[in-house]
């Protein structure tokens, strides 16, 4: 993704033996959650081990959690998770859908940024878990002459287990740089008008193609333990605000849209209502035609393509639901890309333009 065509030169007035330096540039480093390299057992085990060993994700004491993780969870879960990934895998490109979509997003954002700022900007992406690693991409950007880097976790909402751990990894990478670039991180954009408008447009397009209007739109957000909310994590409140702003932009009533949370893991209570239970309840109370979207995800992934479109759909239908429509994430939709580009523009003021 990096354009490193500008040759390195010796700085003006420097002695002849001074090392050549590349021309100064601004790096835009997009970051997403990550993906296994493949869906076989060992690829899945490596990925899950890195993910589930992150203290931001699972904050139990290591002496309690690691034996359970290494001896129980990682002997079984790679098989079930691998089967889930296999069901959605992009076999043509030999990669997960998240990887494919992130590449597409990066290419479009790169085009947008070059149109605005020319060759003074480099755009690339990294993953918090798996490849390409954050460390490798920071190193590439520094080598390419990026004296400033804008780090952009592709999560509309802040959560310790998403935005914070991505930033943690970015800062760890900077610790290994002899000459650290000046850096900024992008704040959550869950209420950004262009992001809300892009979401609304995707809903309007989907509804326009349906013969019968859904009884309700379920906005399913990735869950976190309720304890995190009690400890100060703002994720729950930001999700609720996104749903409210989306409802207002669409001009809907409260009865036409609701907020739920998915992907519960472990024994403790998570944010409620749980999507898998709520869609069943809706079916049982007469809401036989529903649509589901996932505003917390910038790109379709295992949690949307497999969990929502298979597991959650099955829960709805088993409870008597008749019509289930999953509305895809914004992915590389042009309105989404323009919203992300606008967020970048606002964060590089004083650096570019």
C-alpha positions as a Markdown table, in Angstrom:
| # | Residue | x | y | z |
|---|---|---|---|---|
| 1 | Unk | 0.0 | 0.0 | 0.0 |
| 2 | Unk | 2.9 | 2.4 | 0.7 |
| 3 | Unk | 4.2 | 4.6 | -2.1 |
| 4 | Unk | 7.9 | 5.0 | -1.5 |
| 5 | Unk | 8.9 | 6.3 | -4.9 |
| 6 | Unk | 10.4 | 9.5 | -3.6 |
| 7 | Unk | 14.2 | 8.9 | -3.3 |
| 8 | Unk | 16.2 | 9.4 | -0.1 |
| 9 | Unk | 18.6 | 12.4 | -0.2 |
| 10 | Unk | 21.3 | 13.8 | 2.1 |
| 11 | Unk | 20.0 | 16.8 | 4.1 |
| 12 | Unk | 21.1 | 20.2 | 2.9 |
| 13 | Unk | 24.3 | 21.5 | 4.7 |
| 14 | Unk | 25.0 | 18.0 | 6.1 |
| 15 | Unk | 28.4 | 16.4 | 5.8 |
| 16 | Unk | 28.9 | 14.1 | 2.9 |
| 17 | Unk | 28.9 | 11.0 | 5.1 |
| 18 | Unk | 25.4 | 11.9 | 6.6 |
| 19 | Unk | 22.9 | 9.1 | 5.9 |
| 20 | Unk | 20.4 | 9.9 | 3.2 |
| 21 | Unk | 16.9 | 10.6 | 4.5 |
| 22 | Unk | 13.6 | 10.1 | 2.6 |
| 23 | Unk | 11.4 | 13.2 | 2.0 |
| 24 | Unk | 9.1 | 14.0 | 4.8 |
| 25 | Unk | 5.6 | 12.7 | 4.6 |
| 26 | Unk | 2.5 | 12.3 | 6.7 |
| 27 | Unk | 1.3 | 8.7 | 7.3 |
| 28 | Unk | -2.4 | 7.7 | 7.7 |
| 29 | Unk | -2.4 | 4.3 | 9.4 |
| 30 | Unk | -5.8 | 2.7 | 9.5 |
| 31 | Unk | -6.3 | -0.1 | 12.0 |
| 32 | Unk | -8.8 | -2.9 | 12.3 |
| 33 | Unk | -9.2 | -5.8 | 14.7 |
| 34 | Unk | -7.5 | -8.5 | 12.8 |
| 35 | Unk | -7.9 | -11.9 | 11.2 |
| 36 | Unk | -6.4 | -15.3 | 11.2 |
| 37 | Unk | -4.1 | -16.1 | 8.2 |
| 38 | Unk | -6.2 | -19.2 | 7.5 |
| 39 | Unk | -9.0 | -21.2 | 9.1 |
| 40 | Unk | -6.9 | -24.3 | 9.9 |
| 41 | Unk | -6.3 | -25.3 | 13.5 |
| 42 | Unk | -2.9 | -23.8 | 14.0 |
| 43 | Unk | -3.7 | -20.5 | 12.2 |
| 44 | Unk | -6.8 | -20.2 | 14.4 |
| 45 | Unk | -4.9 | -21.1 | 17.6 |
| 46 | Unk | -2.2 | -18.5 | 17.0 |
| 47 | Unk | -4.8 | -15.8 | 16.3 |
| 48 | Unk | -7.1 | -16.7 | 19.2 |
| 49 | Unk | -4.1 | -16.9 | 21.6 |
| 50 | Unk | -3.0 | -13.4 | 20.7 |
| 51 | Unk | -6.6 | -12.1 | 20.9 |
| 52 | Unk | -7.7 | -13.8 | 24.1 |
| 53 | Unk | -4.4 | -13.1 | 25.8 |
| 54 | Unk | -4.9 | -9.3 | 25.5 |
| 55 | Unk | -5.6 | -7.9 | 28.9 |
| 56 | Unk | -7.9 | -5.3 | 27.3 |
| 57 | Unk | -10.1 | -8.1 | 26.0 |
| 58 | Unk | -10.0 | -10.5 | 28.9 |
| 59 | Unk | -8.9 | -8.7 | 32.1 |
| 60 | Unk | -8.9 | -11.7 | 34.5 |
| 61 | Unk | -5.7 | -12.5 | 36.4 |
| 62 | Unk | -3.2 | -14.3 | 34.2 |
| 63 | Unk | -2.7 | -17.1 | 36.8 |
| 64 | Unk | -6.5 | -17.9 | 36.6 |
| 65 | Unk | -7.1 | -17.2 | 32.9 |
| 66 | Unk | -4.0 | -18.5 | 31.1 |
| 67 | Unk | -4.2 | -22.1 | 32.3 |
| 68 | Unk | -7.9 | -22.2 | 31.2 |
| 69 | Unk | -7.1 | -20.5 | 27.9 |
| 70 | Unk | -4.1 | -22.7 | 27.0 |
| 71 | Unk | -5.3 | -26.1 | 28.3 |
| 72 | Unk | -9.0 | -25.9 | 27.6 |
| 73 | Unk | -10.2 | -23.1 | 25.3 |
| 74 | Unk | -7.3 | -23.2 | 22.8 |
| 75 | Unk | -7.6 | -27.0 | 22.4 |
| 76 | Unk | -11.3 | -26.8 | 21.3 |
| 77 | Unk | -12.2 | -23.4 | 20.1 |
| 78 | Unk | -9.9 | -23.3 | 17.0 |
| 79 | Unk | -12.0 | -26.1 | 15.5 |
| 80 | Unk | -15.3 | -24.3 | 15.9 |
| 81 | Unk | -14.0 | -20.9 | 15.1 |
| 82 | Unk | -12.2 | -22.4 | 12.1 |
| 83 | Unk | -15.4 | -23.9 | 10.8 |
| 84 | Unk | -17.1 | -20.5 | 11.2 |
| 85 | Unk | -14.4 | -18.7 | 9.3 |
| 86 | Unk | -14.4 | -21.4 | 6.6 |
| 87 | Unk | -18.2 | -20.7 | 6.0 |
| 88 | Unk | -17.5 | -17.1 | 5.1 |
| 89 | Unk | -13.9 | -17.3 | 3.8 |
| 90 | Unk | -13.0 | -15.5 | 0.6 |
| 91 | Unk | -11.5 | -18.6 | -1.1 |
| 92 | Unk | -10.7 | -16.7 | -4.3 |
| 93 | Unk | -8.4 | -14.3 | -2.5 |
| 94 | Unk | -7.4 | -16.8 | 0.2 |
| 95 | Unk | -8.2 | -14.4 | 3.0 |
| 96 | Unk | -11.0 | -13.5 | 5.3 |
| 97 | Unk | -13.7 | -11.0 | 4.2 |
| 98 | Unk | -12.4 | -8.5 | 6.8 |
| 99 | Unk | -9.0 | -8.5 | 5.1 |
| 100 | Unk | -10.6 | -8.1 | 1.7 |
| 101 | Unk | -12.8 | -5.2 | 2.7 |
| 102 | Unk | -10.1 | -3.5 | 4.7 |
| 103 | Unk | -7.9 | -3.6 | 1.6 |
| 104 | Unk | -10.7 | -2.1 | -0.5 |
| 105 | Unk | -11.3 | 0.6 | 2.1 |
| 106 | Unk | -7.6 | 1.5 | 2.3 |
| 107 | Unk | -7.3 | 1.7 | -1.5 |
| 108 | Unk | -10.3 | 4.1 | -1.7 |
| 109 | Unk | -9.1 | 6.3 | 1.2 |
| 110 | Unk | -5.6 | 6.4 | -0.4 |
| 111 | Unk | -7.2 | 7.7 | -3.6 |
| 112 | Unk | -9.2 | 10.3 | -1.7 |
| 113 | Unk | -6.2 | 11.5 | 0.3 |
| 114 | Unk | -3.9 | 11.7 | -2.7 |
| 115 | Unk | -6.6 | 13.7 | -4.4 |
| 116 | Unk | -6.6 | 16.2 | -1.5 |
| 117 | Unk | -2.9 | 16.2 | -0.6 |
| 118 | Unk | -0.9 | 14.7 | -3.4 |
| 119 | Unk | 2.3 | 12.7 | -2.7 |
| 120 | Unk | 2.8 | 14.2 | 0.8 |
| 121 | Unk | 0.6 | 11.5 | 2.3 |
| 122 | Unk | 1.0 | 7.8 | 2.7 |
| 123 | Unk | -2.0 | 5.6 | 3.5 |
| 124 | Unk | -1.8 | 2.0 | 4.8 |
| 125 | Unk | -3.5 | -0.4 | 7.2 |
| 126 | Unk | -2.6 | -2.7 | 10.0 |
| 127 | Unk | -4.3 | -5.2 | 12.3 |
| 128 | Unk | -4.3 | -5.3 | 16.0 |
| 129 | Unk | -4.1 | -9.1 | 16.0 |
| 130 | Unk | -2.5 | -11.1 | 13.2 |
| 131 | Unk | -1.1 | -9.7 | 10.0 |
| 132 | Unk | -0.1 | -7.1 | 8.9 |
| 133 | Unk | 1.0 | -6.2 | 12.3 |
| 134 | Unk | 0.9 | -2.7 | 13.7 |
| 135 | Unk | 4.6 | -2.8 | 14.5 |
| 136 | Unk | 5.6 | -3.8 | 10.9 |
| 137 | Unk | 3.5 | -1.0 | 9.4 |
| 138 | Unk | 4.8 | 1.7 | 11.8 |
| 139 | Unk | 8.3 | 0.6 | 10.8 |
| 140 | Unk | 7.5 | 0.8 | 7.1 |
| 141 | Unk | 6.1 | 4.3 | 7.5 |
| 142 | Unk | 9.1 | 5.6 | 9.4 |
| 143 | Unk | 11.4 | 4.1 | 6.8 |
| 144 | Unk | 9.4 | 5.8 | 4.1 |
| 145 | Unk | 9.9 | 9.2 | 5.6 |
| 146 | Unk | 6.7 | 9.7 | 7.7 |
| 147 | Unk | 7.7 | 12.2 | 10.4 |
| 148 | Unk | 4.0 | 12.4 | 11.4 |
| 149 | Unk | 1.5 | 9.6 | 11.6 |
| 150 | Unk | -2.2 | 9.8 | 12.2 |
| 151 | Unk | -3.4 | 6.5 | 13.7 |
| 152 | Unk | -7.0 | 5.7 | 12.9 |
| 153 | Unk | -8.7 | 2.7 | 14.6 |
| 154 | Unk | -11.7 | 1.9 | 12.4 |
| 155 | Unk | -14.1 | 1.7 | 15.3 |
| 156 | Unk | -16.9 | 4.3 | 15.4 |
| 157 | Unk | -17.3 | 3.8 | 19.1 |
| 158 | Unk | -14.6 | 3.8 | 21.8 |
| 159 | Unk | -14.1 | 0.7 | 23.9 |
| 160 | Unk | -11.2 | -0.5 | 25.9 |
| 161 | Unk | -11.3 | -3.8 | 24.0 |
| 162 | Unk | -11.2 | -2.1 | 20.6 |
| 163 | Unk | -9.9 | 1.5 | 20.3 |
| 164 | Unk | -7.8 | 1.4 | 23.4 |
| 165 | Unk | -6.0 | -1.8 | 22.7 |
| 166 | Unk | -5.3 | -0.7 | 19.1 |
| 167 | Unk | -3.8 | 2.5 | 20.4 |
| 168 | Unk | -1.8 | 0.5 | 23.0 |
| 169 | Unk | -0.2 | -1.5 | 20.2 |
| 170 | Unk | 0.6 | 1.6 | 18.2 |
| 171 | Unk | 2.3 | 3.2 | 21.2 |
| 172 | Unk | 4.3 | -0.1 | 21.8 |
| 173 | Unk | 5.5 | 0.1 | 18.2 |
| 174 | Unk | 6.6 | 3.7 | 18.7 |
| 175 | Unk | 8.7 | 2.6 | 21.7 |
| 176 | Unk | 11.0 | 0.7 | 19.3 |
| 177 | Unk | 11.6 | 3.6 | 17.0 |
| 178 | Unk | 14.9 | 5.5 | 17.4 |
| 179 | Unk | 13.4 | 8.6 | 15.9 |
| 180 | Unk | 9.7 | 8.6 | 16.8 |
| 181 | Unk | 7.3 | 10.4 | 14.4 |
| 182 | Unk | 4.9 | 13.0 | 15.8 |
| 183 | Unk | 1.6 | 11.2 | 16.3 |
| 184 | Unk | -2.1 | 11.7 | 16.7 |
| 185 | Unk | -4.9 | 9.2 | 17.3 |
| 186 | Unk | -8.4 | 9.7 | 15.9 |
| 187 | Unk | -11.2 | 10.1 | 18.5 |
| 188 | Unk | -14.4 | 8.0 | 18.1 |
| 189 | Unk | -16.7 | 9.2 | 15.3 |
| 190 | Unk | -19.9 | 7.5 | 16.4 |
| 191 | Unk | -21.8 | 10.8 | 16.3 |
| 192 | Unk | -20.1 | 12.3 | 13.2 |
| 193 | Unk | -22.9 | 13.7 | 10.9 |
| 194 | Unk | -21.4 | 12.1 | 7.8 |
| 195 | Unk | -21.1 | 8.7 | 9.4 |
| 196 | Unk | -24.7 | 8.9 | 10.6 |
| 197 | Unk | -25.8 | 10.0 | 7.2 |
| 198 | Unk | -23.9 | 7.1 | 5.5 |
| 199 | Unk | -25.6 | 4.7 | 7.9 |
| 200 | Unk | -29.0 | 6.2 | 7.2 |
| 201 | Unk | -28.4 | 6.0 | 3.4 |
| 202 | Unk | -27.5 | 2.3 | 3.7 |
| 203 | Unk | -30.8 | 1.6 | 5.6 |
| 204 | Unk | -32.8 | 3.6 | 3.2 |
| 205 | Unk | -31.4 | 1.7 | 0.2 |
| 206 | Unk | -32.0 | -1.6 | 1.8 |
| 207 | Unk | -35.6 | -0.8 | 2.8 |
| 208 | Unk | -36.3 | 0.5 | -0.7 |
| 209 | Unk | -35.6 | -3.0 | -2.1 |
| 210 | Unk | -38.0 | -4.8 | 0.2 |
| 211 | Unk | -41.5 | -5.7 | -0.8 |
| 212 | Unk | -42.7 | -5.4 | 2.9 |
| 213 | Unk | -41.3 | -2.9 | 5.3 |
| 214 | Unk | -39.7 | -4.6 | 8.4 |
| 215 | Unk | -41.5 | -4.3 | 11.6 |
| 216 | Unk | -38.4 | -3.1 | 13.3 |
| 217 | Unk | -34.7 | -2.4 | 12.7 |
| 218 | Unk | -32.4 | -4.0 | 15.2 |
| 219 | Unk | -29.1 | -2.2 | 15.6 |
| 220 | Unk | -26.8 | -4.9 | 16.9 |
| 221 | Unk | -23.6 | -3.7 | 18.5 |
| 222 | Unk | -20.7 | -5.9 | 19.7 |
| 223 | Unk | -21.1 | -6.5 | 23.4 |
| 224 | Unk | -18.7 | -6.0 | 26.4 |
| 225 | Unk | -19.1 | -7.1 | 30.0 |
| 226 | Unk | -21.5 | -4.8 | 31.9 |
| 227 | Unk | -18.8 | -4.4 | 34.5 |
| 228 | Unk | -16.8 | -2.4 | 31.9 |
| 229 | Unk | -19.6 | 0.2 | 31.8 |
| 230 | Unk | -19.7 | 0.4 | 35.6 |
| 231 | Unk | -15.9 | 1.0 | 35.5 |
| 232 | Unk | -16.2 | 3.9 | 33.2 |
| 233 | Unk | -16.0 | 2.6 | 29.6 |
| 234 | Unk | -18.3 | 4.9 | 27.5 |
| 235 | Unk | -19.0 | 2.3 | 24.8 |
| 236 | Unk | -22.6 | 1.6 | 25.9 |
| 237 | Unk | -23.6 | 5.2 | 25.9 |
| 238 | Unk | -22.0 | 5.9 | 22.6 |
| 239 | Unk | -23.9 | 3.0 | 21.0 |
| 240 | Unk | -27.2 | 4.3 | 22.3 |
| 241 | Unk | -26.4 | 7.7 | 20.9 |
| 242 | Unk | -25.7 | 6.3 | 17.5 |
| 243 | Unk | -29.0 | 4.6 | 17.4 |
| 244 | Unk | -30.8 | 7.8 | 18.6 |
| 245 | Unk | -29.0 | 9.9 | 15.9 |
| 246 | Unk | -29.8 | 7.3 | 13.2 |
| 247 | Unk | -33.5 | 7.3 | 14.3 |
| 248 | Unk | -33.6 | 11.1 | 14.1 |
| 249 | Unk | -31.9 | 11.2 | 10.7 |
| 250 | Unk | -34.3 | 8.6 | 9.3 |
| 251 | Unk | -37.3 | 10.4 | 10.9 |
| 252 | Unk | -38.6 | 7.3 | 12.6 |
| 253 | Unk | -40.5 | 6.6 | 15.8 |
| 254 | Unk | -38.9 | 4.7 | 18.8 |
| 255 | Unk | -41.0 | 1.7 | 17.9 |
| 256 | Unk | -39.2 | 1.3 | 14.6 |
| 257 | Unk | -35.6 | 0.8 | 15.9 |
| 258 | Unk | -33.9 | -0.8 | 18.9 |
| 259 | Unk | -30.4 | -1.3 | 20.3 |
| 260 | Unk | -29.0 | -4.8 | 21.2 |
| 261 | Unk | -25.6 | -6.3 | 21.9 |
| 262 | Unk | -24.1 | -9.5 | 20.6 |
| 263 | Unk | -21.1 | -11.8 | 20.9 |
| 264 | Unk | -21.3 | -12.6 | 24.6 |
| 265 | Unk | -18.4 | -14.6 | 25.9 |
| 266 | Unk | -17.8 | -16.1 | 29.4 |
| 267 | Unk | -20.0 | -16.4 | 32.5 |
| 268 | Unk | -20.5 | -12.8 | 33.6 |
| 269 | Unk | -23.3 | -10.5 | 32.6 |
| 270 | Unk | -22.7 | -8.4 | 29.4 |
| 271 | Unk | -24.5 | -5.4 | 28.0 |
| 272 | Unk | -28.2 | -6.1 | 27.4 |
| 273 | Unk | -30.4 | -6.9 | 25.7 |
| 274 | Unk | -28.6 | -9.7 | 24.0 |
| 275 | Unk | -29.3 | -9.7 | 20.3 |
| 276 | Unk | -29.7 | -13.5 | 20.0 |
| 277 | Unk | -32.4 | -13.4 | 22.8 |
| 278 | Unk | -34.1 | -10.1 | 21.7 |
| 279 | Unk | -34.7 | -11.3 | 18.1 |
| 280 | Unk | -36.4 | -14.4 | 19.5 |
| 281 | Unk | -38.5 | -12.2 | 21.8 |
| 282 | Unk | -39.5 | -10.0 | 18.9 |
| 283 | Unk | -40.7 | -13.0 | 16.9 |
| 284 | Unk | -42.6 | -14.4 | 19.8 |
| 285 | Unk | -44.4 | -11.0 | 20.3 |
| 286 | Unk | -45.5 | -10.7 | 16.7 |
| 287 | Unk | -42.6 | -8.9 | 15.0 |
| 288 | Unk | -42.2 | -11.5 | 12.3 |
| 289 | Unk | -40.3 | -9.3 | 9.8 |
| 290 | Unk | -37.1 | -7.7 | 11.1 |
| 291 | Unk | -34.0 | -6.1 | 9.7 |
| 292 | Unk | -30.6 | -6.1 | 11.5 |
| 293 | Unk | -27.6 | -3.8 | 11.0 |
| 294 | Unk | -24.3 | -3.6 | 12.8 |
| 295 | Unk | -23.3 | 0.0 | 13.3 |
| 296 | Unk | -20.2 | -0.7 | 15.5 |
| 297 | Unk | -18.5 | -2.6 | 12.7 |
| 298 | Unk | -16.7 | -0.6 | 9.9 |
| 299 | Unk | -16.4 | -3.8 | 7.8 |
| 300 | Unk | -18.3 | -7.1 | 7.6 |
| 301 | Unk | -16.5 | -9.9 | 9.5 |
| 302 | Unk | -17.1 | -13.1 | 11.4 |
| 303 | Unk | -19.4 | -11.4 | 13.9 |
| 304 | Unk | -21.7 | -10.1 | 11.1 |
| 305 | Unk | -21.5 | -12.6 | 8.3 |
| 306 | Unk | -21.6 | -15.7 | 10.5 |
| 307 | Unk | -23.0 | -14.7 | 13.9 |
| 308 | Unk | -25.7 | -12.3 | 12.7 |
| 309 | Unk | -26.5 | -13.8 | 9.4 |
| 310 | Unk | -26.5 | -17.4 | 10.6 |
| 311 | Unk | -26.7 | -17.8 | 14.4 |
| 312 | Unk | -28.9 | -14.8 | 15.2 |
| 313 | Unk | -31.1 | -15.4 | 12.2 |
| 314 | Unk | -31.6 | -19.0 | 13.2 |
| 315 | Unk | -32.7 | -17.9 | 16.7 |
| 316 | Unk | -35.2 | -15.5 | 15.2 |
| 317 | Unk | -36.6 | -18.2 | 12.8 |
| 318 | Unk | -36.8 | -20.9 | 15.5 |
| 319 | Unk | -39.0 | -18.5 | 17.6 |
| 320 | Unk | -41.4 | -18.1 | 14.7 |
| 321 | Unk | -39.8 | -15.2 | 12.8 |
| 322 | Unk | -40.6 | -15.2 | 9.1 |
| 323 | Unk | -38.5 | -12.6 | 7.3 |
| 324 | Unk | -34.9 | -11.7 | 8.5 |
| 325 | Unk | -32.8 | -9.2 | 6.5 |
| 326 | Unk | -29.2 | -8.4 | 7.4 |
| 327 | Unk | -28.1 | -5.0 | 6.1 |
| 328 | Unk | -24.4 | -5.2 | 5.4 |
| 329 | Unk | -21.8 | -2.9 | 7.1 |
| 330 | Unk | -20.8 | 0.2 | 5.3 |
| 331 | Unk | -17.6 | -1.4 | 4.1 |
| 332 | Unk | -16.2 | 0.5 | 1.1 |
| 333 | Unk | -19.5 | 2.3 | 0.3 |
| 334 | Unk | -18.6 | 5.7 | -1.2 |
| 335 | Unk | -20.6 | 7.6 | 1.5 |
| 336 | Unk | -18.7 | 5.7 | 4.2 |
| 337 | Unk | -15.3 | 6.4 | 2.5 |
| 338 | Unk | -16.2 | 10.1 | 2.3 |
| 339 | Unk | -17.2 | 10.1 | 6.0 |
| 340 | Unk | -13.8 | 8.5 | 6.9 |
| 341 | Unk | -12.0 | 10.9 | 4.7 |
| 342 | Unk | -13.7 | 13.8 | 6.4 |
| 343 | Unk | -12.7 | 12.5 | 9.8 |
| 344 | Unk | -9.1 | 12.3 | 8.5 |
| 345 | Unk | -9.2 | 15.8 | 7.1 |
| 346 | Unk | -10.3 | 17.1 | 10.5 |
| 347 | Unk | -7.5 | 15.3 | 12.3 |
| 348 | Unk | -4.6 | 16.3 | 10.0 |
| 349 | Unk | -5.3 | 20.1 | 10.2 |
| 350 | Unk | -1.9 | 21.8 | 10.7 |
| 351 | Unk | -0.1 | 18.9 | 9.1 |
| 352 | Unk | -1.6 | 18.9 | 5.6 |
| 353 | Unk | -3.6 | 21.2 | 3.4 |
